[in-house]
């Protein structure tokens, strides 16, 4: 299992979906980008054919902290599976970076 896949599994086990999350009513916080920086991604990414190490900003993250590949078939599947989770993402970007980094270090 890849590191990011483990991270997603750990996050899912630690934070069962709330009713709002299960129904799709919660979305990513615009301009956060923590999930594009904190975790390692072993899947190829356009511009990063070997993936990316933890703590390195993805080249597909724009200056507004938005994914340039969002909705594109080129977006790695692991990225598409990384959904907003209030417990993991916290109340602001810094909290999300801290929490995702901590989970990355545990895997």
C-alpha positions in Angstrom: 0.0 0.0 0.0 1.4 3.4 -0.9 2.0 6.0 1.8 -0.8 8.3 0.6 -3.2 5.3 0.4 -2.3 4.5 4.0 -2.8 8.1 5.0 -6.3 8.1 3.5 -7.1 4.8 5.2 -5.9 6.1 8.5 -7.9 9.3 8.1 -11.0 7.4 7.2 -10.7 5.0 10.1 -10.0 7.8 12.6 -12.9 10.0 11.3 -16.0 8.2 10.3 -18.1 10.3 7.9 -20.7 12.5 9.4 -24.2 12.6 7.9 -23.3 15.9 6.1 -20.1 14.4 4.7 -21.8 11.2 3.6 -24.4 13.1 1.8 -21.7 15.3 0.1 -22.7 18.6 1.7 -19.2 19.5 2.9 -16.5 20.5 0.4 -12.9 21.3 0.5 -12.0 24.7 1.9 -11.1 26.8 -1.2 -7.5 28.0 -1.2 -6.2 25.4 1.4 -4.1 23.1 -0.7 -2.8 21.2 2.4 -3.5 17.8 0.8 -1.3 18.9 -2.2 1.6 19.8 0.1 1.8 17.6 3.3 1.4 14.0 2.0 3.8 12.1 -0.2 2.2 11.0 -3.4 3.9 8.0 -5.2 1.6 8.1 -8.3 2.9 10.0 -11.3 1.7 13.6 -11.5 2.0 15.7 -14.7 5.2 17.6 -14.2 6.3 15.2 -11.4 6.6 11.7 -13.0 8.0 10.1 -9.8 5.2 11.6 -7.6 6.2 13.9 -4.8 7.7 13.6 -1.3 5.9 14.7 1.8 6.1 18.4 2.5 6.8 19.4 -1.1 4.3 21.5 -3.0 2.7 19.7 -6.0 3.6 21.5 -9.2 -0.1 21.4 -10.1 -1.1 23.6 -7.2 -1.6 27.1 -8.4 -0.8 30.4 -6.5 -4.3 30.4 -5.0 -3.7 26.9 -3.6 -6.1 25.3 -6.0 -5.4 22.1 -8.1 -4.9 22.8 -11.8 -5.9 19.2 -12.5 -9.2 19.2 -10.5 -11.8 17.5 -12.7 -9.3 16.4 -15.3 -8.6 12.8 -16.2 -4.9 13.5 -15.6 -5.5 14.1 -11.9 -4.1 11.1 -10.0 -6.8 8.8 -8.6 -5.2 9.1 -5.1 -5.8 12.8 -5.2 -9.4 12.4 -6.3 -10.0 10.0 -3.3 -8.6 12.5 -0.8 -11.9 14.2 0.4 -12.5 16.9 2.9 -12.9 15.7 6.4 -13.6 18.2 9.1 -11.7 16.3 11.7 -8.6 16.0 9.5 -8.8 19.4 7.9 -9.6 21.3 11.0 -10.9 24.9 10.9 -8.1 26.5 8.8 -5.3 25.7 6.4 -2.5 25.6 9.1 -4.5 23.0 11.1 -4.9 20.9 8.0 -1.2 21.1 7.2 -0.3 20.1 10.8 -2.8 17.2 10.9 -2.0 15.8 7.5 1.7 16.0 8.2 1.3 14.2 11.5 -0.6 11.4 9.7 2.0 11.2 7.0 4.7 10.8 9.6 2.7 7.9 11.2 2.5 5.9 8.0 
